Amino acid sequence: MSDDRSPLGILMLDTRFPRIVGDIGNAASFDFPVIFRKMEGIGSADAVTTHPDRPRVLAALKANAEALAAEGAVGLSTSCGFLALYQDDLASVSPVPVATSALLLIKQLKGKRIGVITASAKNLTSAHFEAVGAPGDTPFVGLPEDSSFAATFLRNGLTLDRDVVEQEVVAAGRALVASHPGIDTVVLECTNLPPYKKALEQALGLPVYDVLDLLRGFYAGLSARR
């Protein structure tokens, strides 16, 4: 059956790793229509870094945002939570509304004691949080640099060991709550982590939010406005 709803556009990094159901790059992860556009030459290393080439990345975001809007996208997101850094800059030049990152959920979950699991602890900075109106001192942990997760998603591997990555994500979650026992809610920065949300909730006994939660609300709001 065809779906005549207008799509949400996803600005994709230039990557080759597998995208299983739950990953933002898999259309089956959504219960509404999406369209994707790869930003040629802008890869994980351009986004997941402490010191990005902001003019270059923003230029790619802008050009591809315009192309997705021309294809009918009514709103935009991105395939990397680190692109939170460009939320205001992209929103100011995009033809349609923008929700760049799951980190936007932190502000929405006002009153909760939030902890974040990120793809890379060494590269996530207070600037990323502040760019989306979140406290710069929000506690977080990252997946280990020598992890199976990093081999696939940060070093652009061709294979994914789902079971091992799930174990790594659960271990990171346990480390987060052990280091910050006041946390009552977890947000997943990384758009590759939603497949492991259920296991994480079961292991921690806490609610976990991800980019798919953000985009369900974002798309519903766009639909209501239209």
Backbone hydrogen bonds, N-H to C=O, Kabsch-Sander energy under -0.5 kcal/mol:
donor,donor_aa,acceptor,acceptor_aa,energy
4,D,2,S,-0.6
8,L,33,P,-2.2
9,G,75,G,-3.0
10,I,35,I,-2.7
11,L,9,G,-0.5
11,L,77,S,-2.8
12,M,10,I,-0.8
12,M,37,R,-2.7
14,D,42,I,-3.1
15,T,13,L,-1.4
22,G,23,D,-0.5
23,D,20,I,-2.4
24,I,191,T,-1.5
26,N,23,D,-1.8
27,A,25,G,-0.5
29,S,26,N,-2.3
30,F,27,A,-1.6
35,I,8,L,-2.3
37,R,10,I,-2.0
39,M,12,M,-3.0
40,E,38,K,-1.2
42,I,39,M,-2.3
43,G,41,G,-0.7
46,D,43,G,-1.0
47,A,43,G,-1.0
47,A,44,S,-0.8
48,V,44,S,-3.5
49,T,47,A,-1.8
54,R,52,P,-1.6
57,V,53,D,-2.5
58,L,54,R,-2.9
59,A,55,P,-2.1
60,A,56,R,-1.8
61,L,57,V,-2.6
62,K,58,L,-2.8
63,A,59,A,-2.4
64,N,60,A,-2.2
65,A,61,L,-2.3
66,E,62,K,-2.3
67,A,63,A,-1.6
68,L,64,N,-2.3
69,A,65,A,-2.4
70,A,66,E,-1.9
71,E,67,A,-1.2
72,G,69,A,-1.3
73,A,68,L,-2.3
74,V,7,P,-2.5
76,L,97,P,-2.1
77,S,9,G,-2.2
78,T,100,T,-0.6
79,S,11,L,-2.2
83,L,80,C,-1.7
84,A,81,G,-1.6
85,L,82,F,-1.6
86,Y,83,L,-2.0
87,Q,84,A,-2.2
90,L,86,Y,-3.3
91,A,87,Q,-2.2
92,S,88,D,-1.7
93,V,89,D,-0.6
93,V,90,L,-1.1
94,S,90,L,-2.0
99,A,76,L,-2.7
102,A,189,E,-0.6
104,L,101,S,-1.9
105,L,102,A,-2.1
106,I,103,L,-1.2
107,K,103,L,-0.5
108,Q,104,L,-1.1
109,L,105,L,-2.4
110,K,107,K,-0.6
110,K,108,Q,-0.8
112,K,109,L,-2.1
114,I,112,K,-1.1
115,G,185,T,-2.1
116,V,139,P,-2.1
117,I,187,V,-2.1
118,T,116,V,-0.5
118,T,141,V,-2.8
123,N,120,S,-0.7
124,L,120,S,-1.1
128,H,125,T,-0.8
129,F,125,T,-1.1
130,E,126,S,-2.8
131,A,127,A,-1.8
132,V,129,F,-1.5
133,G,130,E,-1.5
134,A,129,F,-2.5
138,T,135,P,-1.6
141,V,116,V,-2.2
143,L,118,T,-1.5
147,S,144,P,-1.6
151,A,147,S,-1.9
152,T,148,S,-1.8
153,F,149,F,-3.1
154,L,149,F,-0.5
154,L,150,A,-1.4
155,R,150,A,-2.1
157,G,151,A,-0.6
157,G,152,T,-1.4
162,R,160,L,-1.0
165,V,161,D,-2.5
166,E,162,R,-2.5
167,Q,163,D,-1.9
168,E,164,V,-2.2
169,V,165,V,-2.6
170,V,166,E,-2.4
171,A,167,Q,-2.3
172,A,168,E,-2.1
173,G,169,V,-2.3
174,R,170,V,-2.3
175,A,171,A,-2.1
176,L,172,A,-2.2
177,V,173,G,-2.2
178,A,174,R,-1.9
179,S,175,A,-2.1
180,H,176,L,-1.7
183,I,180,H,-2.1
184,D,113,R,-2.3
185,T,113,R,-1.6
186,V,207,P,-2.4
187,V,115,G,-2.5
188,L,209,Y,-2.7
189,E,117,I,-2.3
189,E,187,V,-0.8
190,C,117,I,-0.7
193,L,190,C,-1.3
196,Y,193,L,-2.3
197,K,194,P,-1.8
200,L,196,Y,-2.0
201,E,197,K,-2.7
202,Q,198,K,-2.2
203,A,199,A,-2.1
204,L,200,L,-2.5
205,G,201,E,-2.5
209,Y,186,V,-2.8
213,D,210,D,-0.5
214,L,210,D,-1.9
215,L,211,V,-2.5
216,R,212,L,-1.9
217,G,213,D,-1.7
218,F,214,L,-2.4
219,Y,215,L,-2.8
220,A,216,R,-2.1
221,G,217,G,-2.1
222,L,218,F,-2.0
223,S,219,Y,-2.6
224,A,220,A,-2.2
225,R,221,G,-1.8
226,R,222,L,-1.5
